[in-house]
Amino acid sequence: MSRERLLALVGVAILRLLFCTIRLRLNERAGIVDGTLKDPLLICFWHNRILGITLAFDRRYPRKRRKGVTVLTSPSKDGEILAQVVAGFGMGSARGSSSRRGSRALLELIRLVRSGGDIAITPDGPRGPRYTLGPGVIQLAQSTGAAILPAHASFSRCLRMKTWDGFIIPLPFSTISVTIDPPEYVQPGLTDDEFEAARNKMEEILKNGAD
């Protein structure tokens, strides 16, 4: 068994134990849970909120009505660990980033979206800057017509790691509040200025409530 596989198995076991103690408050304003929203989704959230969104997915994602979630992960060794961790929670992974295998990953994500799957993207990952939205999610929305779904998570009690993103780990017996905003759509054929306006808008939506 590889080191990455072993770390992922340990990580999933620890997270499942932690998640058993945590209360989830979900404010879902998009219509995913009740089945109203049927479009393929680009679920977009900041990198340091990964654990909060993972908890919400694990408890409330309507697996029977939708075709599953694929997470964009880095092609690095850390990305391999993350890919195997998300697999432990029933999610797929596509390996790539803005600096490595980016085009290949984008083509894979386009294929997945066109087949009806949902994609989870941390637009400031994998290296930041924190709370800066890269162009990839806007490009993907343009190419596929998929809805961008902004997701927010706040934590009643947590630890903040001394990493580039201030990664957040909820404490046992705390509460995670997750808000899913209504979907945002990006029109095809935008000018450069219009594209940048769409990117800025999504960045500001995600910054709202982030600390």
PAVEXTI-654164 format. One record per residue (C-alpha): residue in one letter; residue number from 1; y, z, x. Coordinates in pm, whole numbers, plus 50000, padded with zeros to 5 digits. Last residue first. Example, Ala and Ser with C-alpha at 12.3 -4.5 7.8 and 13.67 -1.06 7.14 Angstrom:
# residues 2
lomi S; mise 2; north 49894; up 50714; east 51367
lomi A; mise 1; north 49550; up 50780; east 51230
END
This chain:
# residues 211
lomi D; mise 211; north 53575; up 50716; east 48672
lomi A; mise 210; north 53474; up 50435; east 48438
lomi G; mise 209; north 53604; up 50466; east 48082
lomi N; mise 208; north 53757; up 50119; east 48070
lomi K; mise 207; north 53661; up 49963; east 48402
lomi L; mise 206; north 53398; up 49753; east 48224
lomi I; mise 205; north 53654; up 49601; east 47986
lomi E; mise 204; north 53897; up 49550; east 48274
lomi E; mise 203; north 53640; up 49356; east 48477
lomi M; mise 202; north 53551; up 49145; east 48174
lomi K; mise 201; north 53915; up 49050; east 48122
lomi N; mise 200; north 53968; up 48977; east 48491
lomi R; mise 199; north 53670; up 48739; east 48499
lomi A; mise 198; north 53789; up 48560; east 48185
lomi A; mise 197; north 54139; up 48525; east 48332
lomi E; mise 196; north 53989; up 48395; east 48657
lomi F; mise 195; north 53796; up 48130; east 48464
lomi E; mise 194; north 54111; up 48035; east 48271
lomi D; mise 193; north 54304; up 47993; east 48596
lomi D; mise 192; north 54029; up 47782; east 48753
lomi T; mise 191; north 54012; up 47566; east 48441
lomi L; mise 190; north 53739; up 47642; east 48192
lomi G; mise 189; north 53486; up 47376; east 48096
lomi P; mise 188; north 53244; up 47600; east 47909
lomi Q; mise 187; north 53368; up 47891; east 47693
lomi V; mise 186; north 53278; up 48244; east 47788
lomi Y; mise 185; north 53151; up 48479; east 47518
lomi E; mise 184; north 53190; up 48857; east 47482
lomi P; mise 183; north 52945; up 49068; east 47286
lomi P; mise 182; north 53045; up 49392; east 47111
lomi D; mise 181; north 53044; up 49699; east 47337
lomi I; mise 180; north 52736; up 49905; east 47421
lomi T; mise 179; north 52823; up 50270; east 47479
lomi V; mise 178; north 52588; up 50508; east 47660
lomi S; mise 177; north 52636; up 50885; east 47667
lomi I; mise 176; north 52403; up 51067; east 47905
lomi T; mise 175; north 52346; up 51436; east 47836
lomi S; mise 174; north 52221; up 51699; east 48082
lomi F; mise 173; north 51892; up 51887; east 48083
lomi P; mise 172; north 51816; up 51780; east 48442
lomi L; mise 171; north 52113; up 51645; east 48639
lomi P; mise 170; north 52216; up 51283; east 48613
lomi I; mise 169; north 52228; up 51083; east 48937
lomi I; mise 168; north 52541; up 50872; east 48983
lomi F; mise 167; north 52589; up 50628; east 49273
lomi G; mise 166; north 52935; up 50670; east 49428
lomi D; mise 165; north 52954; up 50292; east 49474
lomi W; mise 164; north 52981; up 50272; east 49854
lomi T; mise 163; north 52749; up 50571; east 49890
lomi K; mise 162; north 52821; up 50941; east 49915
lomi M; mise 161; north 52607; up 51015; east 49608
lomi R; mise 160; north 52755; up 51157; east 49292
lomi L; mise 159; north 52549; up 51431; east 49128
lomi C; mise 158; north 52558; up 51475; east 48753
lomi R; mise 157; north 52653; up 51678; east 48449
lomi S; mise 156; north 52784; up 51536; east 48120
lomi F; mise 155; north 52727; up 51179; east 48231
lomi S; mise 154; north 52900; up 50863; east 48116
lomi A; mise 153; north 52746; up 50519; east 48070
lomi H; mise 152; north 52910; up 50189; east 47977
lomi A; mise 151; north 52758; up 49853; east 47880
lomi P; mise 150; north 52945; up 49524; east 47843
lomi L; mise 149; north 52730; up 49259; east 47671
lomi I; mise 148; north 52799; up 48907; east 47791
lomi A; mise 147; north 52667; up 48660; east 47535
lomi A; mise 146; north 52469; up 48361; east 47656
lomi G; mise 145; north 52625; up 48014; east 47647
lomi T; mise 144; north 52397; up 47915; east 47935
lomi S; mise 143; north 52613; up 47771; east 48213
lomi Q; mise 142; north 52934; up 47946; east 48114
lomi A; mise 141; north 52762; up 48284; east 48076
lomi L; mise 140; north 52598; up 48238; east 48416
lomi Q; mise 139; north 52928; up 48147; east 48581
lomi I; mise 138; north 53097; up 48450; east 48424
lomi V; mise 137; north 52815; up 48677; east 48544
lomi G; mise 136; north 52836; up 48533; east 48895
lomi P; mise 135; north 53213; up 48559; east 48947
lomi G; mise 134; north 53210; up 48908; east 49099
lomi L; mise 133; north 53348; up 49204; east 48906
lomi T; mise 132; north 53511; up 49468; east 49123
lomi Y; mise 131; north 53434; up 49824; east 49014
lomi R; mise 130; north 53309; up 49922; east 49360
lomi P; mise 129; north 53362; up 49663; east 49630
lomi G; mise 128; north 53072; up 49622; east 49631
lomi R; mise 127; north 52745; up 49603; east 49821
lomi P; mise 126; north 52468; up 49512; east 49574
lomi G; mise 125; north 52644; up 49502; east 49343
lomi D; mise 124; north 52984; up 49483; east 49172
lomi P; mise 123; north 52854; up 49265; east 48888
lomi T; mise 122; north 52557; up 49489; east 48807
lomi I; mise 121; north 52354; up 49244; east 48600
lomi A; mise 120; north 52080; up 49290; east 48339
lomi I; mise 119; north 51944; up 48964; east 48197
lomi D; mise 118; north 51794; up 48902; east 47853
lomi G; mise 117; north 51528; up 48641; east 47784
lomi G; mise 116; north 51544; up 48355; east 47536
lomi S; mise 115; north 51386; up 48072; east 47737
lomi R; mise 114; north 51736; up 47947; east 47819
lomi V; mise 113; north 51817; up 48290; east 47960
lomi L; mise 112; north 51513; up 48288; east 48188
lomi R; mise 111; north 51584; up 47938; east 48320
lomi I; mise 110; north 51950; up 48025; east 48386
lomi L; mise 109; north 51837; up 48339; east 48568
lomi E; mise 108; north 51601; up 48138; east 48790
lomi L; mise 107; north 51877; up 47888; east 48870
lomi L; mise 106; north 52113; up 48172; east 48959
lomi A; mise 105; north 51850; up 48332; east 49184
lomi R; mise 104; north 51801; up 48011; east 49379
lomi S; mise 103; north 52175; up 47965; east 49416
lomi G; mise 102; north 52225; up 48322; east 49542
lomi R; mise 101; north 51936; up 48328; east 49787
lomi R; mise 100; north 52144; up 48554; east 50012
lomi S; mise 99; north 52519; up 48628; east 50005
lomi S; mise 98; north 52601; up 48653; east 49634
lomi S; mise 97; north 52265; up 48812; east 49570
lomi G; mise 96; north 51902; up 48720; east 49503
lomi R; mise 95; north 51566; up 48838; east 49376
lomi A; mise 94; north 51493; up 48808; east 49005
lomi S; mise 93; north 51332; up 49113; east 48849
lomi G; mise 92; north 51126; up 49198; east 48541
lomi M; mise 91; north 51160; up 49510; east 48329
lomi G; mise 90; north 50890; up 49738; east 48188
lomi F; mise 89; north 51013; up 50069; east 48328
lomi G; mise 88; north 50779; up 50064; east 48628
lomi A; mise 87; north 50893; up 49706; east 48686
lomi V; mise 86; north 51244; up 49851; east 48725
lomi V; mise 85; north 51115; up 50064; east 49013
lomi Q; mise 84; north 50936; up 49768; east 49173
lomi A; mise 83; north 51250; up 49558; east 49177
lomi L; mise 82; north 51453; up 49856; east 49304
lomi I; mise 81; north 51214; up 49900; east 49599
lomi E; mise 80; north 51233; up 49527; east 49676
lomi G; mise 79; north 51613; up 49542; east 49655
lomi D; mise 78; north 51615; up 49819; east 49913
lomi K; mise 77; north 51404; up 49594; east 50136
lomi S; mise 76; north 51665; up 49318; east 50093
lomi P; mise 75; north 51643; up 49026; east 49848
lomi S; mise 74; north 51897; up 49208; east 49624
lomi T; mise 73; north 51812; up 49260; east 49259
lomi L; mise 72; north 51900; up 49077; east 48937
lomi V; mise 71; north 51723; up 49259; east 48654
lomi T; mise 70; north 51515; up 49078; east 48392
lomi V; mise 69; north 51502; up 49218; east 48040
lomi G; mise 68; north 51246; up 49149; east 47768
lomi K; mise 67; north 51180; up 48885; east 47506
lomi R; mise 66; north 51338; up 49055; east 47205
lomi R; mise 65; north 51210; up 49173; east 46867
lomi K; mise 64; north 50910; up 49383; east 46974
lomi R; mise 63; north 51085; up 49526; east 47280
lomi P; mise 62; north 51380; up 49664; east 47082
lomi Y; mise 61; north 51555; up 49848; east 47371
lomi R; mise 60; north 51607; up 50209; east 47258
lomi R; mise 59; north 51430; up 50457; east 47481
lomi D; mise 58; north 51363; up 50277; east 47809
lomi F; mise 57; north 51678; up 50069; east 47781
lomi A; mise 56; north 51898; up 50376; east 47727
lomi L; mise 55; north 51740; up 50550; east 48026
lomi T; mise 54; north 51786; up 50241; east 48241
lomi I; mise 53; north 52152; up 50222; east 48136
lomi G; mise 52; north 52214; up 50577; east 48258
lomi L; mise 51; north 52019; up 50525; east 48578
lomi I; mise 50; north 52205; up 50206; east 48672
lomi R; mise 49; north 52554; up 50351; east 48621
lomi N; mise 48; north 52653; up 50331; east 48992
lomi H; mise 47; north 52607; up 49953; east 48987
lomi W; mise 46; north 52858; up 49893; east 48709
lomi F; mise 45; north 52738; up 49738; east 48385
lomi C; mise 44; north 52666; up 49393; east 48234
lomi I; mise 43; north 52387; up 49306; east 47994
lomi L; mise 42; north 52379; up 48925; east 47990
lomi L; mise 41; north 52219; up 48863; east 47653
lomi P; mise 40; north 52019; up 48589; east 47482
lomi D; mise 39; north 52153; up 48558; east 47125
lomi K; mise 38; north 51984; up 48747; east 46840
lomi L; mise 37; north 52248; up 49006; east 46752
lomi T; mise 36; north 52168; up 49158; east 46412
lomi G; mise 35; north 51834; up 49300; east 46529
lomi D; mise 34; north 51906; up 49664; east 46443
lomi V; mise 33; north 51888; up 49773; east 46808
lomi I; mise 32; north 52086; up 49481; east 46944
lomi G; mise 31; north 52372; up 49479; east 46693
lomi A; mise 30; north 52666; up 49498; east 46934
lomi R; mise 29; north 52825; up 49835; east 46862
lomi E; mise 28; north 52559; up 50063; east 47009
lomi N; mise 27; north 52692; up 50415; east 47058
lomi L; mise 26; north 52390; up 50585; east 47214
lomi R; mise 25; north 52376; up 50955; east 47293
lomi L; mise 24; north 52076; up 51028; east 47513
lomi R; mise 23; north 51954; up 51379; east 47591
lomi I; mise 22; north 51787; up 51433; east 47926
lomi T; mise 21; north 51482; up 51646; east 48007
lomi C; mise 20; north 51218; up 51373; east 47976
lomi F; mise 19; north 51444; up 51145; east 48183
lomi L; mise 18; north 51395; up 51369; east 48488
lomi L; mise 17; north 51015; up 51350; east 48468
lomi R; mise 16; north 51032; up 50974; east 48419
lomi L; mise 15; north 51273; up 50946; east 48710
lomi I; mise 14; north 51046; up 51138; east 48943
lomi A; mise 13; north 50741; up 50926; east 48855
lomi V; mise 12; north 50940; up 50602; east 48889
lomi G; mise 11; north 51071; up 50707; east 49232
lomi V; mise 10; north 50728; up 50805; east 49360
lomi L; mise 9; north 50588; up 50468; east 49255
lomi A; mise 8; north 50887; up 50287; east 49407
lomi L; mise 7; north 50857; up 50474; east 49736
lomi L; mise 6; north 50488; up 50380; east 49758
lomi R; mise 5; north 50557; up 50014; east 49682
lomi E; mise 4; north 50834; up 49997; east 49942
lomi R; mise 3; north 50612; up 50160; east 50206
lomi S; mise 2; north 50341; up 49903; east 50137
lomi M; mise 1; north 50000; up 50000; east 50000
END
